[in-house]
Amino acid sequence: MSLETVTRVDVLVAGGAVAGLCAAIAARRRGVSVRLVEAAPREMRGGNTRHARNFRIAHDGPARYVPDGYREDEFLADLLRVTEGDTDEPLARCLIRGSAGIAPWLADNGVVLQALDRGVLPYSRRTAFLAGGGKAMINALYATAESLGVSVSYEAELTSLRFGPYGCTAEIVRAGAPECVNSKAVVVATGGHQADLRRLRTDFGEAGDRMVVRGTPYATGHGIDLLVDAGAMPVGDPRSAHLVAVDARGPRFDGGIVTRITGIPYGIVVDRTGRRLADERADMRRTHYAQWGPRIAACPGAIAYLILDQDGLRRTSPTALSPVTAPTLAELARRLEIDPAALDATVQDFNRAATEREPATRPIKIAPLAAWPLLPGLTFTHFGVAVDLRMHVVLRNGRPIENVFIAGTAMAANVLRRGYLAGLGVTLAAVSGRIAGEEAARAAA
């Protein structure tokens, strides 16, 4: 390939979601020139952040946008619980400490946080909510970056990266045209590989063919691949992922939070043979849906069905798509293509057991009945590249690369190798992006 254009900049940032934007703004505020390249077109910019609602922060006391307190040690304890201790604890402490200042930093850069006395918000002392959601956050950060003089290119994919002691050379393809960018430092914030369908098949087998990618279709993991091919130390397991239960009728990509199904504790979940997967009421917490993603992935055909009667339907949250309904269980089974006799036996067993339990467990009886077909919805994989406390990419020999940094999902597996905490993704991205940008500016200077 002949390179038609050669450009120079102090810091090149690859990836235009919250991690890349925070890196670009932080570096530019240190006085260096910054170029940000985003693989998506302008209307699809922002990665998975576009679907975010809130982000987790440590704070000692109440503020305008968050009640009570949530100390750093509580944050760390929650992280250790969901990861079962499998985390880089010094790095986790660094990022948690950085979360304490990220909300005012984002606000200073145009992001509006939802005030506690405005609108209708669930109580959360652990997370701050974004006014207007993730897309409003992305638009505000882009406006700030451009006002500061960050050069932004859309439909520009990082295709190669070479680095040495005196700088980096990157090749990007912008709207089909090749370009060479020489920089003093690079921040890679291109996300994970959850949108690479070929790799999903390799990592998850037949279930990978059925997985719904909840976020951007541009997260192919190519930035991680470039770094690993250049000698970076991989971390995590590409076959481990954050999976949730989503409506099977939603889009293959970019459905976001609205296709998530949260009414599982009010009905029963069966596979296509009519067999229940697990006790639906074993976990009634708001995060229960994350336990069902892996269960659905393990089903025949990686598909399952949530079945409720009218009593359960009244208690579940509204959904983007209306359920499949039928006047009888036999007709519902026919519409779902489940054997009617097998489904009837399952429901009868459940109803007999329900009469022997506490009153909170209600049988499925009140017609018409309703159902949602369920697929495993993939948010991100627990795989990336090793970093140090300053977000330098770390080589397999343990040595950091002095002028190459990484932020966001591409480094999240250092601290989140399994499990998830609500709002953690945006926090890791924003804090690591800010650190990476400041350190890249320092390296460039």
Buried (B, 14 or more C-beta within 10 A) or exposed (E): EEEEEEBEBBBBBBBBBBBBBBBBBBBBBBEBBBBBBBBBEEEBBBBBBBBBBBBBBBBEEEBEBBBEEBBBEBBBEBBBEBBEEBBBEEBBBBBBBBBBBBBEBBBEBBBBBBEBEEEEBEEBEBBBBBBBBBBBBBBBBBEBBEEBEBBBBBBBBBBBBEBEEEBBBBBBBBEEEBBBBEBBBBBBBBBBBBBBBEBBBEBBEEBBEBBBBBBBBBBBBBBBBBBBEBEBBBBBBBBBBBBBBBBBBBEEBBBBBBBBBBBBBBBBBBBBEBBBBEEBBEBEEEBBBBBBBBBBBEBEBBBBBBBBBBBBBEEBEEBBBEBBBBEEBEBBBBEBEBEBEBBBEBBEEBBEEBEEEEEEBBBBEBBBBBBBBBBBBBBBBBBBBBBBBBBBBBBEEEEBBBBBBBBBBBBBBBBBBBBBBBBBBBBBBBBBBBBBBBBBBEBBE
